[in-house]
Amino acid sequence: MKHCKTYDVVSKIIKMQTLFPTHPHYALKATIIVPVKNEEVNLYGMLDALRLQVDAAGNEICNDLYEVLLLANNCTDHSFPLAAAYKLMHPGFNLQVAEIRLDKEQAHIGTVRRLLMDEAYQRFQLLGRPEELLYPQMEIQG
C-alpha cells in the first residue's frame, strides 16, 4: 500500500503548502534538510548520527534546538517507511518525514533541495524569525 502524494512543484511553491504540518519548536536554531532517494541501507546510521550529536565538550545537543526535515523523493525501496518507523521509535528526536512523487522532468536533486529549503524558510517564518535561516545567530567561543 503506497502512501504518497504527487505534487506539482510550481503550484506548491506558489500556494506555500507544507510537506511537514507540525509546528516548529520555539527554540529552533537550525534546520537540517535531508533529501532521500533509495537510501534504506544508510538511513538508520545517518539518522542516528544526527540524533546523537554532541557539542565540542561532549554534551548532548538539545533536540529542541534543531530539526531534521527528511523528504523521500521517488523512492523505489523502503526509505520512507524506515524513516517513518525511526520517527516513531525516537519521539524525542525532532524528525519530520514526508514522501513525494515528482514527474520525471522535475525529479532531480535540485528540485528536492529547493522544496526542502522552502520548507525550512517557511518554518522560520512561522516562528517570526525568517532571517535566522540565512543569518543564524552563532555563538563564538574564544
MDAnalysis code that builds the backbone (N, CA, C; Angstrom):
import MDAnalysis as mda
import numpy as np

u = mda.Universe.empty(426, n_residues=142, atom_resindex=np.repeat(np.arange(142), 3), trajectory=True)
u.add_TopologyAttr("name", ["N", "CA", "C"] * 142)
u.add_TopologyAttr("resid", np.arange(1, 143))
u.add_TopologyAttr("resname", ["MET", "LYS", "HIS", "CYS", "LYS", "THR", "TYR", "ASP", "VAL", "VAL", "SER", "LYS", "ILE", "ILE", "LYS", "MET", "GLN", "THR", "LEU", "PHE", "PRO", "THR", "HIS", "PRO", "HIS", "TYR", "ALA", "LEU", "LYS", "ALA", "THR", "ILE", "ILE", "VAL", "PRO", "VAL", "LYS", "ASN", "GLU", "GLU", "VAL", "ASN", "LEU", "TYR", "GLY", "MET", "LEU", "ASP", "ALA", "LEU", "ARG", "LEU", "GLN", "VAL", "ASP", "ALA", "ALA", "GLY", "ASN", "GLU", "ILE", "CYS", "ASN", "ASP", "LEU", "TYR", "GLU", "VAL", "LEU", "LEU", "LEU", "ALA", "ASN", "ASN", "CYS", "THR", "ASP", "HIS", "SER", "PHE", "PRO", "LEU", "ALA", "ALA", "ALA", "TYR", "LYS", "LEU", "MET", "HIS", "PRO", "GLY", "PHE", "ASN", "LEU", "GLN", "VAL", "ALA", "GLU", "ILE", "ARG", "LEU", "ASP", "LYS", "GLU", "GLN", "ALA", "HIS", "ILE", "GLY", "THR", "VAL", "ARG", "ARG", "LEU", "LEU", "MET", "ASP", "GLU", "ALA", "TYR", "GLN", "ARG", "PHE", "GLN", "LEU", "LEU", "GLY", "ARG", "PRO", "GLU", "GLU", "LEU", "LEU", "TYR", "PRO", "GLN", "MET", "GLU", "ILE", "GLN", "GLY"])
u.atoms.positions = np.array([
    [0.845, -1.188, 0.000],
    [0.000, 0.000, 0.000],
    [0.884, 1.242, 0.000],
    [0.733, 2.105, -0.993],
    [1.541, 3.299, -1.127],
    [0.854, 4.473, -0.452],
    [1.630, 5.238, 0.313],
    [1.139, 6.458, 0.942],
    [2.000, 7.607, 0.451],
    [1.694, 8.134, -0.691],
    [2.453, 9.258, -1.204],
    [1.522, 10.161, -1.990],
    [1.988, 11.377, -2.178],
    [1.211, 12.350, -2.922],
    [2.046, 12.815, -4.101],
    [1.389, 13.187, -5.168],
    [2.077, 13.784, -6.297],
    [1.908, 15.288, -6.171],
    [3.005, 16.006, -6.236],
    [2.973, 17.451, -6.092],
    [3.411, 18.118, -7.384],
    [2.702, 19.130, -7.785],
    [3.157, 19.984, -8.859],
    [4.042, 21.035, -8.197],
    [5.331, 21.032, -8.530],
    [6.296, 21.872, -7.836],
    [5.941, 23.341, -7.928],
    [5.547, 23.820, -9.091],
    [5.245, 25.237, -9.254],
    [4.063, 25.650, -8.385],
    [2.963, 24.899, -8.434],
    [1.804, 25.284, -7.624],
    [2.103, 25.131, -6.147],
    [2.944, 24.181, -5.777],
    [3.322, 24.001, -4.372],
    [4.030, 25.239, -3.857],
    [4.952, 25.762, -4.639],
    [5.701, 26.937, -4.205],
    [4.784, 28.160, -4.149],
    [3.914, 28.322, -5.143],
    [3.017, 29.474, -5.159],
    [2.035, 29.431, -3.992],
    [1.439, 28.276, -3.728],
    [0.444, 28.163, -2.666],
    [1.064, 28.032, -1.284],
    [2.364, 27.747, -1.202],
    [3.074, 27.568, 0.058],
    [2.420, 26.504, 0.928],
    [1.990, 25.425, 0.296],
    [1.519, 24.278, 1.056],
    [2.721, 23.708, 1.778],
    [2.464, 22.970, 2.827],
    [3.574, 22.423, 3.578],
    [3.628, 20.907, 3.450],
    [4.821, 20.396, 3.401],
    [5.040, 18.952, 3.420],
    [5.077, 18.432, 4.849],
    [5.385, 19.333, 5.785],
    [5.567, 18.968, 7.193],
    [4.602, 19.792, 8.039],
    [3.444, 19.243, 8.389],
    [2.388, 20.035, 9.027],
    [2.623, 20.396, 10.497],
    [3.591, 19.801, 11.161],
    [3.810, 20.134, 12.568],
    [4.465, 21.497, 12.699],
    [4.167, 22.178, 13.781],
    [4.741, 23.496, 14.036],
    [6.148, 23.324, 14.595],
    [7.105, 24.154, 14.161],
    [8.460, 24.048, 14.706],
    [8.518, 24.488, 16.171],
    [9.470, 23.949, 16.905],
    [9.661, 24.314, 18.313],
    [10.147, 25.753, 18.393],
    [9.656, 26.506, 19.383],
    [10.005, 27.923, 19.506],
    [11.503, 28.152, 19.706],
    [12.244, 27.146, 20.218],
    [13.679, 27.294, 20.464],
    [14.533, 26.935, 19.250],
    [13.897, 26.609, 18.130],
    [14.608, 26.145, 16.942],
    [15.702, 27.117, 16.513],
    [16.899, 26.576, 16.287],
    [18.034, 27.372, 15.815],
    [18.563, 26.885, 14.468],
    [18.290, 25.624, 14.122],
    [18.832, 25.074, 12.878],
    [17.884, 24.034, 12.301],
    [17.798, 24.018, 10.996],
    [17.043, 23.000, 10.280],
    [18.006, 22.271, 9.360],
    [18.030, 20.960, 9.485],
    [18.867, 20.111, 8.643],
    [17.952, 19.496, 7.594],
    [18.260, 19.748, 6.332],
    [17.436, 19.184, 5.262],
    [18.107, 17.915, 4.740],
    [17.283, 16.890, 4.526],
    [17.805, 15.602, 4.066],
    [16.970, 15.107, 2.888],
    [17.452, 15.351, 1.666],
    [16.785, 14.752, 0.514],
    [17.182, 13.273, 0.433],
    [16.195, 12.408, 0.229],
    [16.458, 10.967, 0.235],
    [15.889, 10.336, -1.025],
    [16.706, 9.506, -1.651],
    [16.224, 8.667, -2.749],
    [16.935, 7.324, -2.642],
    [16.165, 6.319, -2.285],
    [16.675, 4.948, -2.196],
    [17.899, 4.842, -1.287],
    [17.727, 5.249, -0.045],
    [18.814, 5.248, 0.932],
    [18.559, 4.313, 2.110],
    [17.738, 3.288, 1.916],
    [17.380, 2.444, 3.052],
    [18.597, 1.825, 3.736],
    [19.655, 1.544, 3.005],
    [20.847, 0.920, 3.589],
    [21.550, 1.875, 4.557],
    [21.591, 3.157, 4.235],
    [22.336, 4.141, 5.027],
    [21.473, 4.954, 5.982],
    [20.178, 4.831, 5.885],
    [19.264, 5.739, 6.574],
    [19.393, 5.713, 8.095],
    [19.388, 4.536, 8.709],
    [19.445, 4.454, 10.167],
    [20.738, 5.047, 10.711],
    [21.862, 4.743, 10.082],
    [23.140, 5.283, 10.540],
    [23.176, 6.796, 10.466],
    [22.664, 7.350, 9.363],
    [22.634, 8.799, 9.204],
    [21.730, 9.446, 10.252],
    [20.541, 8.875, 10.461],
    [19.620, 9.439, 11.448],
    [20.168, 9.300, 12.863],
    [20.816, 8.183, 13.166],
    [21.461, 8.040, 14.479],
    [22.523, 9.117, 14.683],
    [23.334, 9.376, 13.656],
    [24.375, 10.394, 13.763],
    [23.780, 11.773, 14.038],
    [22.672, 12.092, 13.387],
    [22.025, 13.383, 13.629],
    [21.376, 13.437, 15.007],
    [20.739, 12.366, 15.417],
    [20.040, 12.331, 16.709],
    [21.004, 12.365, 17.892],
    [22.155, 11.766, 17.740],
    [23.098, 11.615, 18.853],
    [24.224, 12.640, 18.824],
    [23.998, 13.785, 18.210],
    [25.015, 14.833, 18.129],
    [25.401, 15.335, 19.509],
    [26.659, 15.728, 19.625],
    [27.161, 16.333, 20.858],
    [27.895, 17.623, 20.505],
    [28.040, 18.497, 21.499],
    [28.785, 19.733, 21.263],
    [30.277, 19.480, 21.461],
    [31.072, 20.531, 21.378],
    [32.533, 20.398, 21.462],
    [32.989, 19.819, 22.806],
    [32.168, 19.993, 23.842],
    [32.513, 19.472, 25.170],
    [31.984, 18.050, 25.385],
    [31.307, 17.507, 24.383],
    [30.778, 16.153, 24.510],
    [29.392, 16.070, 25.111],
    [28.734, 17.204, 25.303],
    [27.378, 17.237, 25.851],
    [26.359, 17.037, 24.732],
    [25.286, 16.323, 25.038],
    [24.214, 16.148, 24.059],
    [23.644, 17.495, 23.661],
    [23.320, 17.626, 22.405],
    [22.666, 18.849, 21.918],
    [21.166, 18.665, 22.097],
    [20.531, 19.649, 22.691],
    [19.089, 19.596, 22.947],
    [18.330, 19.454, 21.628],
    [17.440, 18.486, 21.581],
    [16.657, 18.232, 20.360],
    [15.768, 19.395, 19.963],
    [15.434, 20.275, 20.892],
    [14.574, 21.408, 20.566],
    [15.291, 22.472, 19.741],
    [16.621, 22.428, 19.728],
    [17.395, 23.453, 19.032],
    [17.527, 23.205, 17.542],
    [17.283, 21.967, 17.113],
    [17.399, 21.661, 15.694],
    [16.319, 20.672, 15.285],
    [16.034, 20.681, 14.005],
    [15.080, 19.733, 13.452],
    [15.661, 19.164, 12.163],
    [15.165, 18.009, 11.802],
    [15.578, 17.349, 10.573],
    [14.338, 17.202, 9.698],
    [14.406, 17.760, 8.488],
    [13.334, 17.611, 7.509],
    [13.811, 16.614, 6.469],
    [13.204, 15.447, 6.438],
    [13.587, 14.380, 5.513],
    [12.500, 14.230, 4.466],
    [12.900, 14.342, 3.205],
    [11.956, 14.227, 2.101],
    [12.385, 13.082, 1.200],
    [11.592, 12.027, 1.184],
    [11.846, 10.875, 0.319],
    [11.242, 11.161, -1.051],
    [12.086, 11.129, -2.066],
    [11.709, 11.527, -3.413],
    [11.775, 10.338, -4.364],
    [10.620, 9.930, -4.884],
    [10.543, 8.876, -5.905],
    [11.298, 7.613, -5.507],
    [11.229, 7.243, -4.256],
    [11.945, 6.053, -3.779],
    [11.274, 4.778, -4.294],
    [12.110, 3.825, -4.625],
    [11.618, 2.503, -5.020],
    [12.007, 1.457, -3.985],
    [12.625, 1.892, -2.900],
    [12.988, 0.987, -1.810],
    [12.131, 1.325, -0.587],
    [12.585, 0.977, 0.584],
    [11.816, 1.193, 1.817],
    [12.293, 2.405, 2.612],
    [12.894, 3.372, 1.958],
    [13.419, 4.543, 2.661],
    [12.351, 5.264, 3.484],
    [11.217, 5.561, 2.860],
    [10.188, 6.310, 3.588],
    [9.610, 5.531, 4.766],
    [9.196, 4.272, 4.613],
    [8.681, 3.554, 5.781],
    [9.724, 3.408, 6.891],
    [10.995, 3.251, 6.525],
    [12.046, 3.158, 7.543],
    [12.193, 4.483, 8.287],
    [12.155, 5.596, 7.568],
    [12.254, 6.911, 8.214],
    [11.052, 7.159, 9.120],
    [9.867, 6.790, 8.654],
    [8.659, 6.955, 9.480],
    [8.737, 6.089, 10.734],
    [9.246, 4.871, 10.598],
    [9.404, 3.979, 11.752],
    [10.442, 4.546, 12.725],
    [11.515, 5.107, 12.198],
    [12.555, 5.709, 13.044],
    [11.954, 6.850, 13.864],
    [11.138, 7.660, 13.224],
    [10.478, 8.775, 13.924],
    [9.631, 8.253, 15.087],
    [8.907, 7.168, 14.866],
    [8.072, 6.584, 15.928],
    [8.919, 5.987, 17.048],
    [10.063, 5.422, 16.704],
    [10.939, 4.806, 17.706],
    [11.666, 5.848, 18.555],
    [11.799, 7.065, 18.042],
    [12.538, 8.127, 18.736],
    [11.679, 9.392, 18.787],
    [10.613, 9.380, 19.570],
    [9.685, 10.521, 19.562],
    [10.300, 11.827, 20.067],
    [11.371, 11.776, 20.822],
    [12.018, 12.996, 21.301],
    [12.911, 13.646, 20.261],
    [13.210, 12.922, 19.193],
    [14.051, 13.428, 18.106],
    [13.177, 14.248, 17.174],
    [13.592, 15.439, 16.874],
    [12.802, 16.383, 16.089],
    [12.945, 16.081, 14.595],
    [12.386, 14.948, 14.188],
    [12.451, 14.469, 12.810],
    [11.078, 14.598, 12.162],
    [11.054, 15.229, 10.995],
    [9.830, 15.333, 10.199],
    [10.080, 14.572, 8.900],
    [9.139, 13.729, 8.503],
    [9.322, 12.936, 7.286],
    [8.141, 13.133, 6.339],
    [8.457, 13.131, 5.058],
    [7.429, 13.227, 4.016],
    [7.921, 12.464, 2.798],
    [6.978, 12.095, 1.950],
    [7.296, 11.387, 0.724],
    [6.582, 12.068, -0.430],
    [7.269, 12.183, -1.557],
    [6.664, 12.763, -2.756],
    [7.027, 11.927, -3.976],
    [6.202, 12.071, -4.976],
    [6.463, 11.517, -6.308],
    [6.457, 12.704, -7.257],
    [7.573, 12.923, -7.894],
    [7.685, 14.018, -8.853],
    [7.700, 13.468, -10.269],
    [7.203, 14.269, -11.210],
    [7.302, 13.901, -12.617],
    [8.776, 13.791, -12.987],
    [9.061, 12.997, -13.991],
    [10.437, 12.711, -14.387],
    [11.267, 13.977, -14.611],
    [10.693, 14.975, -15.274],
    [11.451, 16.193, -15.569],
    [11.726, 17.040, -14.322],
    [10.977, 16.827, -13.257],
    [11.184, 17.571, -12.006],
    [11.933, 16.755, -10.960],
    [12.069, 15.465, -11.180],
    [12.617, 14.560, -10.168],
    [14.144, 14.563, -10.176],
    [14.708, 15.665, -9.697],
    [16.163, 15.736, -9.567],
    [16.493, 16.418, -8.245],
    [17.745, 16.303, -7.849],
    [18.148, 16.769, -6.528],
    [17.924, 18.270, -6.341],
    [18.068, 19.051, -7.402],
    [17.855, 20.497, -7.278],
    [16.434, 20.833, -6.860],
    [15.465, 20.167, -7.433],
    [14.063, 20.396, -7.074],
    [13.805, 20.012, -5.624],
    [14.317, 18.876, -5.234],
    [14.072, 18.389, -3.868],
    [14.754, 19.294, -2.843],
    [15.968, 19.714, -3.120],
    [16.649, 20.647, -2.205],
    [15.881, 21.954, -2.101],
    [15.391, 22.461, -3.236],
    [14.626, 23.718, -3.216],
    [13.352, 23.568, -2.387],
    [12.655, 22.450, -2.568],
    [11.447, 22.210, -1.766],
    [11.779, 22.182, -0.273],
    [12.860, 21.521, 0.079],
    [13.252, 21.444, 1.489],
    [13.677, 22.807, 2.038],
    [14.426, 23.580, 1.260],
    [14.825, 24.919, 1.718],
    [13.615, 25.837, 1.842],
    [12.660, 25.721, 0.925],
    [11.418, 26.489, 1.044],
    [10.686, 26.125, 2.333],
    [10.649, 24.840, 2.642],
    [10.005, 24.387, 3.882],
    [10.729, 24.946, 5.103],
    [12.050, 24.882, 5.096],
    [12.828, 25.397, 6.228],
    [12.553, 26.887, 6.425],
    [12.562, 27.649, 5.335],
    [12.298, 29.086, 5.411],
    [10.891, 29.339, 5.955],
    [9.916, 28.593, 5.446],
    [8.535, 28.759, 5.891],
    [8.414, 28.474, 7.390],
    [9.143, 27.493, 7.894],
    [9.076, 27.151, 9.315],
    [9.683, 28.261, 10.171],
    [10.769, 28.871, 9.712],
    [11.324, 30.008, 10.454],
    [10.396, 31.218, 10.363],
    [9.663, 31.357, 9.247],
    [8.660, 32.416, 9.152],
    [7.578, 32.222, 10.215],
    [7.150, 30.979, 10.417],
    [6.142, 30.697, 11.440],
    [6.603, 31.138, 12.824],
    [7.909, 31.083, 13.043],
    [8.476, 31.496, 14.335],
    [8.733, 32.997, 14.388],
    [8.500, 33.678, 13.257],
    [8.744, 35.115, 13.208],
    [10.219, 35.456, 13.081],
    [11.029, 34.490, 12.613],
    [12.471, 34.699, 12.510],
    [13.021, 34.186, 11.178],
    [12.462, 34.607, 10.041],
    [12.948, 34.065, 8.759],
    [14.401, 34.412, 8.472],
    [14.882, 35.533, 9.015],
    [16.264, 35.929, 8.768],
    [17.266, 34.963, 9.402],
    [16.848, 34.226, 10.417],
    [17.768, 33.304, 11.076],
    [18.142, 32.130, 10.191],
    [17.327, 31.829, 9.202],
    [17.690, 30.762, 8.278],
    [18.901, 31.175, 7.454],
    [18.950, 32.438, 7.084],
    [20.047, 32.919, 6.259],
    [21.204, 33.480, 7.080],
    [20.899, 34.062, 8.231],
    [21.916, 34.668, 9.080],
    [21.757, 34.160, 10.505],
    [22.134, 32.905, 10.752],
    [21.929, 32.346, 12.087],
    [22.742, 33.076, 13.146],
    [22.183, 33.149, 14.332],
    [22.892, 33.730, 15.463],
    [23.902, 32.700, 15.949],
    [25.155, 32.941, 15.698],
    [26.206, 31.996, 16.059],
    [26.847, 32.427, 17.366],
    [27.071, 31.468, 18.225],
    [27.790, 31.739, 19.455],
    [29.267, 31.494, 19.188],
    [30.067, 32.503, 19.380],
    [31.502, 32.375, 19.112],
    [32.209, 32.095, 20.423],
    [32.953, 31.019, 20.425],
    [33.719, 30.657, 21.615],
    [35.165, 31.053, 21.395],
    [35.745, 31.698, 22.382],
    [37.100, 32.158, 22.158],
    [37.944, 32.059, 23.297],
])
